[in-house]
Amino acid sequence: MAKRRGRVLDGVLLLDKPVGLSSNHALQRAKRALDAQKAGHTGTLDPFATGLLVCCLGRATKISGSMLNADKAYRATIAFGQETDSGDLTGIVVNQAAAGFEGVSRNRLQEVLDSFLGTQMQIPPMVSALKRDGKPLYEYARQGIVLEREPREITIRNIELLSFTPMQAEIHVHCTKGTYIRTLAQDIGRMLGCFAHLSALRRTMVGPFKLEDAIELEALQTMDAPESVLIGIDTLPSGLMPAPKVQVKAVDSSAPVNALSADASSASTI
């Protein structure tokens, strides 16, 4: 069977990833909707998470290097009282608050959130795509194996409390690359003394790109001309595309030094 090729399309698609799909599955569905030949994304979202997935098509895949260091922002819903092995609602409960727990106070939560502002070291979760000896950590976790992980430097630039009840809070987090919001939720719960996990996560920003400019996958799949929503390479924010390489033509050192001037002289007399 001949390999499917698709159209040559260059540009960036801002996709609002739905819940329940892996980032790669969402990308592949968008690629089929566009009938695109080449596509990739610039940062994974867990299947339970939704929001901005930056998909690059054709020559726009060259921005991937620039996007690796980009800041990100999220709306995260934290449930208090239980911690899971994955840090989110898909995991198994491993710790829970003492009997009679009735929630946290808004003032205490705000104090804890403020304490996470700035640069700090964060230990990546076992349930992650980080690799050890060529194998993702989540594969070890599925076997019940817990490995030591090196802490990584991250910066939380801003945390805003959006909504609050004693048993749940929604926060907005602006952070640097490599920040695990699941781990942040766990750490917040531990500092509160009641444990916590993520019950929802939505990415709202990746570098210069915003969720409000994204299109939902279902809408993309029903469009007559889905390529019309692509951001063209010429209209991308400055600095994302790498500068074109300049090719310098080699000079033949064996040629006479005055050859060029001789040719120019003879040409002027014709």
N, C-alpha and C positions, 0 to 999 in steps of 0.2 A: 504493500500500500504506500502510495506517495505521501511524503510528509506535507502536512498542511502548512502553507506559507502565510497567507494573509496580505493585507495592504501595508505598504511602507508609510507609516505615520510618525511624525515628529512632534512632540509636545508633552505637556504635563496635564494629567487628569487629577483633579481634586475629588476624591471619592469619599462619600460618607458610608463607611463600612457598617453593615448591619450586624446585629447580635447573632451569635451562633455559627458564624463562618470564620475560618482561619484567614489571615491576611492573604495568603497565597491563593486560597479558593476564591476570595473576593476579587483579587487581581485577575485570575484566569477568566472569571465570568465577565469582567469588564473588558478584557482583551478580546473575548469572543464577540461581545456586543459591538465593539469597534471594528472587528475583523482586522486586528492589528497584527503585524508580523513579529514585533519585538516589544516587550514590556517588562518592567520591574518596579518594585516599590522601595521606598527609602527608610522603612522602619516598621517593625512588626507590632501588631495589636493582638492581644489574646482573643480567642474566640468569644469569650463572654463580654469583651469590651466593644464599644462602638466608636464612631467618629472618624476623624480625618486620616485618610490613608493617601499619601502622595504617590501617585503612579506615574512613572516616566516611560515614554514611548520613543522608540527610535533613537535619534541623536540626543534626545533629552536625558537618556540614561547617564550621560556624562555628568549630570549634576549630583549624582549619588554621593560622590566624594565630598562635595560641599555640604550636603545635608547630614552627613554623619555627625558633624559637630554642632548641629543646629539645636537651639533651645526648643522645648516643647511645653505645652500647657494642657491641663486636664481638668475636667469636673469629676470628682470622685465622691461616691457615697460610702460612708463608713458606718458599719453596724457594730455597736458596742456589746460586749458581753461574751463573745466567743472568738477564738483564734483558730484558723484552719492551717493545715500543712502547706497549702498553696498560697495562703494569704488572701484568698477570695472565696466567693460563695460556692465555687465548684469543688472545693477541697473537703477534707475530713476534719472534723473538729478535734483539736488536740489540747486545747486549754479553754477554760471558761471561768467566768466570774463566780465569786462565792454565792452560795444560796442566799436568796433575798435581794439580789442586785436589782436596783430600780433605776439605774441609769446614771449619767454624769451631769454635772452642772455646767452651764454655759460659760461661766467665768473660768472654771478650772480648765475646760477644753481650750478656751482662747489662750490661756497661759501656756499650755502644752504646745499648741500650734505655733505660737510665737517663738518657742524655744528651738524649733526646727529651722528657722530662717538662717540663711548663710551657708558657708562652706563646711562640709562635714564628711565623715567616712561612713559609707553604707555597705553592709554585707549583702551581696546578691542572694536571692532565694534559690533553694535547691530546685524548685519547679521553675526552671528557666531554660532558655536556649543556649546559654553559655556552655562552651565545650571544655571537657577534660579528657585528655588522651583521645581526641577525635570523636567523643560521644557527648551529646547534650546532657546537661545535668539532670533534666527531667527524666531521662531514661534510668539514671541511677536511682532517682527518687521513687520511681515506679517499682523498683526492686527492694525498696526499704533501706537503701544505702544513703547515708548522709556523709558528705565530704566537707572538709574544711574549705572555705572560700576566702580569698583575699579581699579585704575591704577596698572599696573604690571611692575616690573623691568625687563628690557631687556638690552642687550648689542649689539650694532652694531659694529662688529669688523673691518669691511672694507666695503667701498662703492667705486666702480669704475665706472666711466662714460665710457660706451662702444661705444655709438654712440649718435649723437645729431642733431636735427633740432630745430628751434624755437618753433615748436608745439609739439614735441615729443622727448623723450630720452629713451635710453636703459641703464640700470644700472645693475651691479653685486653686490649683497649684501650677506655678510657673517655675520650671526647673531646667537644669542643664542635661546634656546627653547622659544616658546610662542610668538615670534615676528610675528605680522601681517603686511605683506608687503602691503596689501590694505590700512591699516591705515597709514603706512609710506608714501605711495604715496599721500594720502590726506594731511598729515601734511606738506609734501614738497610743495604741491600746495598752501596751505594756507600761508606758510612762503614766497613763491614767490609773493603772492598777486593776483594770477590768477586762483586758484583752479586747481585740477588735479584728475585723477583716473587711475587705471591700465587698460591697453588695452590688456595685455598679461602677463603671468607668467609661468616660467619654473623652476622647482627645479633641481638643479645640484649636490647637495651633501646632504647626511644625515650621520652625524658622519664620520666613515671611508669609507663609500660607495660613489661611484662616478657615475654620469649619463653615462659616456662613457663606463661603464661596464654593462649597462642595456640592456635588449632586449625589442623590441616593442611587444605589445600584439598580433598584427596580425601575426608577425613572429613566436611567441611562439605557436599560434594556428595551424600553418601549419607544425610544426616540427614532424618528425617521433618519435623522442625520446626527448621530451621537458624536461624531468628530467635531461638531460645531462648539462643543463645550471645552475643547482642549485649549490650554494656554500655549500659544506659539512660542517657539524658541526666541524669536525676536522681541517678544513682549515679557519675557521672564524678568524678575527683579535683577538688577545689576549685581555682578559678582558671583552668580551661581554657576554659569557656564565657564569652564576653563578656557584660558586664552589660547587661541590657535597657535600651533607650533610654527615658528619661522624657519624655513629651510634656506640655508646659505649654500650657494653654489661654490664648489671647490675651484680654486684657480690653478691652472696648469703652470707649475713652476718652471717647466722646461721651455716655455714659450719665450721669445725675445722680449725684453723689457719695452722696446719701442714699437712692438707689433701693432698695438692699438692706435698709437698716433700715426703710424705709417698708413694703416687702413683708412683712418679719418682723412689724412692728407690726400690720398689717392681718390677718395670719394668726392672730395671738394673740387677736383679738377675735371670731373666727368661732365 
